[in-house]
């Protein structure tokens, strides 16, 4: 395996990690900012409120995009397994 091939595979793996983690991270970020603004406006600084709302938001995002994300992960893994003989020799 050449260094270029290894870097290409690492790059594909990192892109897949961003694809899989992106929707969940963006959802938690948006929910966290919205709850933070609401807590600042109402002066209710209870950390459990923010945690519960973030957890619910994450569950909703994973429930709606989970099938798509799992399909992408399975396709990436199958493609990687098919490319192993070409990567080794």
N, C-alpha and C positions, 0 to 999 in steps of 0.2 A: 504494500500500500504506500503510495507516495504521499508526501506532506500535503499536496494540493487536494488529493482525494480525502484525506483525513479532515482537512479544514472544510471541505465541501460538506462532508457528512455532519460535522459539528455544527456548521451553519444551518443545515436543514433541521437538525434536532432542536436548535435554539429557536428557529422560526416556528416549529411545531409547538414548543413550550409556550411561546408568546400567543399563538393562536388558541391554545387550550386554556391558558390562564387569563387572557385578555378580557373576555366578557365578565368573568367573575370579579376580577380586580376593578374594572371600570364601574360595575354595579355597586360594589362596596364603597368605592370612592365617592360616587355620586350620592348614595344614601347617607354616608357619613357626613358629607358637607351639608346636605339638606337638614339632617337632624341637628347638626352643630349650629346652624343658623337659627333653627327653631328654638333650640335650647338657649341660645344667646338672647333671642328676642323675648322669651318668656322668663328668663333667669332661673330656669330649672336645670341644675347641673347634676343630673343623676346618670352615672356611667352605665348603669344596667339598661336604661332606655335605649341608648345608642347601640349597645351590644345586641339587644334583642331585635331591633329594627334592622341592623346590618345582617344578622343571621337570617331573618325572614327574607330580606332582599336577595341574599345569596341563594337561599333555597328556591326562590321563584326563578332566578336566572338559570340555575342548574336544571330545574325542572323543564324550562322552556327550551334551553339550548343543549341539554345533555345528549340527546339523540344525535344531533349534528356533530358535537364535539367527539363523542365516542366513535362515530363513523369515520371521522378524520383520523383519529388515533389508530384505529384498526387498519385503515387503508395505508397509513404511513408505516406501520409495523410490518404488514404483509409485503409492501414494496421494499422495505429494508431487508427482510428475509430473502426476497428474491434476488436482491443485489449482492448478497454476501459472497457468492462464488466469484463474481466479477471484482469485488473489492479485495479479496484475498489473492487471487492469482489471475 
